[in-house]
Amino acid sequence: MFRTKRLDIKLVSAVILMSAFSSCKKISQKSQSVVYSDYAVFDWFDYRGNDDAYINLSKSESEYLNPILAGFYADPTICRVEDKFYLVNSSFCYFPGLPIFESTDLVNWKQIGNIINRREQADFGNSRLSGGMYAPTIRYHKGIFYVICTNVSGVGNFIVTAKNPTGPWSNPIVLPEVNGIDPDIFFDEDGKVYITHNGPPPNNVSLHDGHRAIYMLEYDLEKQKTTTAPKLVINGGTDMAKKPVWIEGPHVLKKDGFYYMICAQGGTGFNHSEVVFRSKNVYGPYESYASNPILTQLHLDPNRKNLISTTGHADFVELPNGEWWSVFLGCRPYEGDLYNTGRETFMMPVEWKNGWPEIKGGNEPIPMKNKRPNLPLSKEKIEPNNGNFIWHDNFDSNELSLKWNLIRTPSEKWYELTNGKLLIKPRKESIHTETNFSFIGRRQQHLKFQASIKLEFSPRDILQTAGLTAFQNEKHYFLIGKRLNSNGKEEVFVERTAEKINSGKSEIISKKELSDSDKTLFVKIEGNGRLYSFYYKTAQNADWVLLSKDVDGSILSTKEAGGFVGTYLAMYASSEHFEK
């Protein structure tokens, strides 16, 4: 996770009124009062993955594919309740946030909700996109689900609870005494509850760059507050003589009389790893495992086939049959340290050796295909989250699919679902600004993909536009859309924005005037590693017309754009997109 000193935090008012977006996915069926000309009208959205690695990969029923959640699903955390498993990911300033998945076999994962889906739970305001929700932990105790997390753009560390994992989840229980990030909650056998988290070094004195520490406090479930001062349990990491950096992401578990603490170490780049400590006492002292790290790819050939890098930030789960498994983040670069899909969720088995857990094969190349857990295979039809698949939305429901996200917390209602169409209102907020602009997107989950839309939109002036964006953040994106040119004629265009090009100013890299009869526009983005191409057509059965070919898409990589999110493919509209 991101390393930062704890930001100044403000309490979220418990009396904020429920907005129309109290559940982001709930949209009322519109009456005949809808004026289509006030909106950009999207008939459908189509996404198709076509990764070469999957084309040549055959999988039997006894195997599963990595990553188990492809695309930007960072910082996975997992728990088991009887014969079901629940997994939650970081979501930063995307809303609704903290997606939660359910599975019975650890292989097929169904999204069942979003934990943060009401304005009073989190208002991200004008925070940077890579602010918001960092590194949750999910646990279950005596009929209640607990998620502890850090909102770096708001209240800091907090807990939310639910009796049903689909929700509703409570408003945040704020933890003002818990500093730092990446909190974990652990329920001990004696009834005591502990919160463990990353924080600054003791007395805020860094002995070397990246020096961090792990702290622990007791928590009272009844009073909903911590009852002890933070106690230092790990200083720096595995071996201070080697100047370890960025110890974070702690999770505590207990087995055979030992308390085990697994942590990420090394930072979220190529040096990322997972390490383990143990102690007979919950507060330590904790012994570092002699064979640490138990997961890393940093020492392997960076030119290997089907490269998976930056592995770490793991969580463990025990199966009913006594097997242990781990989920963790990793990345799939298309070259070097360039990846546009963000940090994804992978899974590997855990084996215990002489009282220590190791991620099996964790120091070898992570396989894209592996023997699956010894669990009955789910017979439920679940939308795939990996492999090559087609995903199509006709907008024929009165609720948005859980796959869709907005950027930041909405404060007004600006989209509608009606008559099999998605209507998005162009507003003054634009993609250049750190606001809740009119954007509804889903993750890019493949290195090689195509995304397309059918759009009806009649811009009223030269400031308005609508279309399809491949978006990493407000300073790094592509947009293919429709606008009016200086002659008052409609045109399709491709816009590129990147800090390393024109100092981050937007530029039109291609455009084509449309005829007066072209009321419907189809646009498509194709990605192939670092190369992105842009197409359009004006009739359903016509051939796609190439507008820009093989544009450098490394501007969408984490390395170039910074931050901690992955690329989104989104429908977008604005009434003031262009400079006046």
PyMOL commands that set and color helices and strands:
alter all, ss='L'
color gray80, all
select helices_A, chain A and resi 36-38+52-55+202-204+240-242+502-504+553-556+558-561
alter helices_A, ss='H'
color red, helices_A
select strands_A, chain A and resi 40-49+63-65+77-81+84-88+94-95+97-103+110-116+133-141+144-151+156-162+173-174+181-187+193-199+213-220+225-226+231-235+248-255+258-265+273-279+287-288+295-296+309-318+324-331+344-353+356-359+369-371+390-393+406-407+415-418+421-424+438-443+448-456+465-473+476-484+490-497+507-513+520-528+531-537+545-552+568-574
alter strands_A, ss='S'
color yellow, strands_A
deselect
rebuild
show_as cartoon
